[in-house]
Amino acid sequence: MTPRILSLVSVLALCAAAPLAAQDTAPAPDAGGGLVSDDGGLTGSVSDESDWQDLGIAITTFATDADVPTQTNAGSTSALGRALSQVVAADLKNNGLFKPSGPAGLPQPAFSEIQTPNFPIWSVRSTDMLVQGYVRAAANGQLTVGCYLYDVALKQQLAKGGWQVGPADWRRAAHKCADMVYSRLSGESPFFDSKIAYIAETGPKDHRIKRLAVMDSDGANHRYLTSGQATALTPRYSPDYSRILYLSYLNGQPSIYSYDLASNSQKLIVRTGNPTMAPRWSPDGKWVLYSMSMGGRTDIYRISSAGGGTPQRLTNGPGINIGGSYSPDGSRIVFESDRSGSQQIYVMNADGSNQHRISFFGGRAATPEWSPRGDQIAFTHIAGNLRIAVMSPDGRGMRYLTNSWQDEAPTWSPNGRIVQFFRTEKNSGITSIWQVDLTGRNERKLPTPVGASDPAWGPVRP
């Protein structure tokens, strides 16, 4: 199979011929009468920054004060307690930084022990950190979930949190708990309570049906947003999480839409009438970048996200200029261009001035994406195989994160510590979403019901 980004010209030609809510969580009082939100680094019996990755973390089944039926797909509150703790454990394990145990095979605490753990039984198990929680169901179907993190050696509570959620949102409470534990122990920003937009692919290689889809960060709560009648490409969440920007081809007409997640409706931003690619939001949500081919050249434009108005052309050089990803502060844009004779990475100011190349390490480079922390740029490096790599914004310190046949189109986790991308199998052409942390050692495939490409990781949910 020909790599998708190997030739910008062929990609543009392909596109031109393309075929046809969750309720916000709210803090809830726990059995102790209040919530504490800790956002500092690791404290307690383990203080060395290099030690937190080797902590023995035990995660017990969440307790309940009464085993009653719930309106969730998990069943009663007891079954829901097990499901909550399983999601927390999977979150912490799958990011590759922790090696938690439980909930299976661990003692199950009573409801009365959630705030007063039996520390001796955990000390003999060589447990450093203990995560316990509870779940209650109200008559109106709402759920209250509490989560506690303890330092076993010091017999001390490090953090606690509580959330009220609707029955359909119980997994959000588990992700919030995992976020609290992750942030407290690592000192990093959270990312588990986030969502991913991507392109769901079905059908034969020469006639793919591509639909816009969304799912939780762990692959759960999957949902299709478009029917597949029109090809959907390159989605991106808006900064406020309310909309998804994507490219659609209906009857060969490239159109950029903003899909409103609350109303399940979409608004046309621009219909160019020319081959168009890679729409991207500005950090403040006021602008949309996109690339358009016209008169034998391809340039990057921006237009108001409200739609209408005259697009402003930002590049005006020879060849193909494509992509475009804003720096977190909105002052600069990273993009790819073949003006030097091959695909390379360039940076310019947000108004199009000061365009300069930053990739000088051999091979070709494409699909750059600026980290939300601003410290690195992820991209696809093409030198034989296609591999995901990162570099600093000045082009230095390039290093690989993956080493497969065809990995491309990176997108960052909200905290800028994990890169997601899609991988194409060499013989079958089947695509799937993978992620890897910045060490390059912890790689994981995300579950999707069909083939998947073009992932876009949204910010932490409000």
N, C-alpha and C positions, 0 to 999 in steps of 0.2 A: 504493500500500500504506500502511496506517495505521501510523505509527511505533509501535514496540513499547512504548515507555515514555511515550507521550504522555499516557495516562490510566491512573493507578494503579488506578482502579476497574475499567476495562475489562480490564486485565491480570489482576487478581484473579479476575474473572469467567471469563476465558479459562482460567486455571489450574484453576479449580474444575471446568471441563468438559473437561479435557484427556483425549485418548484414551490408550485403553490404551497380568624383573628382572635388573635388571642386576647383574653381579658388581662389587663395589667395586674400584677401581683401587688398586694398592699401589706405593709408590716402588720403582724398580728401579735398580741401579747402571748407569751408562753406561760408555762406553769409557774415561772419565777416572777412574772409580772413585769415584763419589759424586754427590750432588745438591746444588744450591744453590737455595734458594727466595728470590727477591728480591721484596720487597713495597713498596719505596719508590717515589718519583716518578722522573721522567726524570733521568738523569745522563749524563755523557759530553759529546760534542761539541755536543749540543743541550740547552740548559738553560732556555730561555725557555718558559714554560707555553703561550704562544700558538703555538709553532712545531710542536708534536708532531703536530698535525692535518695538516700539510703535509709530513711526512717521506716520503722515498722509501724504501719498504720492499719489498725483494725476498724472495720466498719460493720456495726451490728445491725440486725433487723430493727427497723423503726417500730417502737411500741405503740400501743393504743390503750386508752382507758376503757373502751367498750368495743367489742367486735360486732360491728353493725354493717349492714349492706351499704354500699356507696353507688353512686351513679357513674362510676368510672369503669373502664374496661378491665381493671385489675381485680374487681370483685369487692369483698368486704374490707373493712379497715385493716384487718390482720394481713390479708393478701396484699393490700396496698402498701403496708409497711415493709413487706419483703421486697416489693417491686421498687419502692423508693430507694431503699438501701442498695439494691442491685444497680440502679442507674448511677447513683453516686460513686459506687465502686468502679463501674465501667468507665465513667468519665475520668477518674483519677488514674486508672490503669492505662487507658488507651492513649493518653497524651504522652506516655513514655517516660515521664519524670518520676512517677511514684510506683511502688509495688505493693498496693494494698492487699489485705486479706479480708475474707468475708464477703457477704454475710454468711454464706453456707459454711458450716463446720465450726462456727463460733457460738459461744453462749449467747442466749437471747435475753436481754435485760427486761425486767418488768417495768411497767410504766413509772413506778415510784423510783426506779434507779436511774432514770434518764438524767436527772440533775444531781444525783448523788451516786456516782459510779462505784462499783465494787473494785477499787483499784488493785487490791492484792491478786485477784484472779488474772488481771491483765499483766501485772508485773512478772508473774511466773511464765507467761507466754512470750516474754521479751518484746512486749508491745511498747513502742515509744509514744505513739499518738492514738487516741481513741475517738472515733466519731459515733455518736449516738443521736437518736432522734425520735420523734413521735408524730402521730397523725390522729386527728380528731375529725369527725364528720358532724356537721350541724344539720338541723332539721330541714333547712332550705337547700341542702345539697352541697353547700360550700365546705371546703376543707381547710383546716389549719394544720400546718406542718412546721415543726420545730427542729432545729439542728444544732448540735453542740460539738465542739472540739476540745479535747482534754489532753494535757500533758500528763502522762501516767507517772513518770518519775517524780514530778513536783506535786502530783495530785492537785492539779490546778486547771481551771477552765481558761482556755485561750480565746475562744470566740463562740458566739451563739447568734442565731438568727431565726426569725419566724416569718411565715408568709401565709396569707389567705388566698386561695386560688379556687377557681371553678373546677368542676369534675373533669372537664376536658383538658385542663392545664396542670394536672398533677405532676407531670414530668418537669415542668418549669421549676417547681419547688425543689425537686431533686437536683436540677442543674444549678439552682441558686445555692443550694447547700454545698455542692462540689466547688462552685466558684469561691465561696467563703473559705473553705478549707485550703484550696489551692493558693488563694491570695495571702492567707495568713501564714502559710508555711513557706511559700516561695518569695513573697514580697512583690510578686508580679501582678499585673492587672488581670481580671477574670476574663473568661471567654466562652464558658460552656453554655450559658443561656443566650445563645445566638442562633441565627438561622442561615441556611445556605440556599441560594438560588442556583439553578443549573439547567442545562439543556438535556432533556430526556430523549434518547435516540432509539428508534425501533425500525425494523425493515431491513432489506438487503443493503449492501454497501453502496450500490449505485443508485439507490432511491430511498435514502433515509427520511423518515418522518421525525421532525425535531420539534418538541414541545417545551414550553417554559414550565418549570416545576420548582417547588420549594420543599425543604425539609428542615428538621432540627439539626443542630451541629453533630449529633450522633447518628443521623440517618432516619430517625423516627418521625412520625407525623408527616409522612410524605403526601404531597398534593400536587396535581397538575393544574396549571392556570390557563393554558391554551389548549385548543383541540388538536392541533397539528395540521389543520387545513392550510395555514400559512407557516412557512419555516420561521422558527424563532432562533435568534443567535445572541450571544454575548450579553447576558443579563448583568445588572449591577443594582444593589440596594441603594436607596437614597440615604443620606446621612441621618434622617430622622426615622428611618425604618418604615415609612408609610407607603412607599412606592418602589416599584422595580422598573428600571430603564432597560429596554431591550430593542433589538433590531428585528424587524419583521419583513418578510418578502411575500406579498400577496399579488398574484398575477404578474410576477416579475418586477413589482414596484417596491423599491426599498423604502421603508418607513420606520421612523424611530418613535416608539410609544413609551408612555409612562403608565404603568399598571398600578392602579390604586388598590391596595390590599384590603382596605376596610369595606369598600363598596363593590369590589370585584369588577371594576370598570376600567377602561383605559382611555387615555387622551393622546391624540396625535401631537407630537412635538414638531416634527418636520418630515415632509415627504420630498426627497431630493430629485427623483427622476434619474439619478445616476448611481452607479455602484457605490455603496456606502458601507462603512464598517465601524465597529468598536465605539459605540456611544459610552460616555463616561460622565459622571457627576463631578461638579466642583465640590470642595469640602463644605461650602455653605449652602449647597443645593440650588444656587441661583443660576448656574450655567450648565450646559451640556456640551461636551466635546464630541466630535465625531470626525471621521475621515471620509472624503468623497473624491471620486475619480471623475475628472472632466477635462476634455481636450488633451488627452494623452498624459496627464499628470495627476497625481493624487496629493491632496493637501489636507491639513487639519483645520477644522473650523470650530467655532463655538457659537452657540445660540442660547437665548434665554430659555430656562427650563419651563417657563410659563407658555412657551410656544409662540409662534408668530415672530414678526420682526425680521430684520435682515441678518443673515449669518455673517460673522466676521472671520475672514481667513487669517490664520495665524502663521502658517508656513507659506513660503513663496519661492521655494527653491526647485531645482531640477529633480526628476525622478519621483519616487514614491515615498511619501511621508505618511505614517500611519500610527495608529494607537493613540496614546496620550493618557497619562495618569498624573494627577495633581500631587504635589507634595502636600503633607498634612496641613500646612499653614496657607495653602492656596497660592503661594508666590511663584512657584515654578511648575513646569510640566516636563515629564520624561516621555520620550517617544522613540520610534524607530524610523530609520530612513536609509535608503540605498544610494544617497547622493554621492557617497565616496566610492561606489562601485559594488558594494555588497551591503546586506542588512547590518546596521550597527545602531547603537543606542546614543541618543542625543538628549540634551536638556536645554530648555529655553525658559525665559521668564513667562509669566502668565499672559502677558500681552503679545507674545511672539518674538520679543527682542532677545538678543544675546543667545542665539542658537549655536551650540557647540557640541562636538562629539566627545563621549566619555569612555567608549569601549575600544580598547587597543590591545586586546589579549589574544588575537587570532580567532579564526572561525567567524561565524556570523552570530548575531544576537537579535532577539525579537521579543515581542509581548512584554515589555517592561511594566512593572507595577511597584509603585512607591509604598514602602512600609508605613503603617499608621503611626509608627514611632518616629518616622523621618530619617532613621539612621541607615537604612539599606534599601536597595532596589532589587527585587527578584525579577528574573527574566528567563527566557528559553535560550540556551546556548546550542548552536548548531555546528557540530564538527564531527561528521559521520552520523552518530546518534544525536537525538534531541534530549538534552538534559536540563533540569532545573538548576539554576545557579543564583547566587546573590553577589552583590558588590556594594561598595559605599557610593553615595551620590556623586563623588568625584571620579568614579570608575576604578578605584583601587580595591585591593583585597578580594578579587574575584575567587570564589570557591564553589564547588559543586555540592548540591544537596542530594541529587539522585544519580543513578547510573544504570538506566534502562534503555530500551531501544527508542521509544518515542514518548517523552514526557513534555508537556507544554502548558502554556496559559496559566501561570501562577496567580494565586490570590492569597491575601494575608488573613490570618486570624485577627480578631479585634485587638489583641494585645501585641501583635507584631512578633510573635515567637514561634508560630507555626505557619508553614506555607502549604497551601492546597493546590492541586493541579489535576489534569486528566492524563491518563495513560492509554495508549492504543496498543493492542496486541498485534504482534507482527504478522501473523498469518490470517487470523479471523477478521481483523479490523475492528473488533469490539472495543469500545471505550469505557473507562471506569474512572471514578474519582479517588484520588489518593491524597494523603497528606504526610508531611515530614517535618520534624522540628529542625531548628537551626543547627543542631549538631550533625544532621544528616544520618543519624543512626536509628532513629525511631520512626519507622515508616509504617503506614497503616492504610488499608483499603476501606472506603466507606461503603456501607450496604445501600444499594439502590435497586428498585424492582426491574429496571431495564438498563440499557447502555446509557452512559452519562458523560457529558463533556461540558466545557466552559463553566466551571464552578465560580461562584462569586460569594464570598463569605461576608455576611453583614455585620454591623457593629453589635455590641452587647445590647440586648433588648431593654427598652426603658421600663 
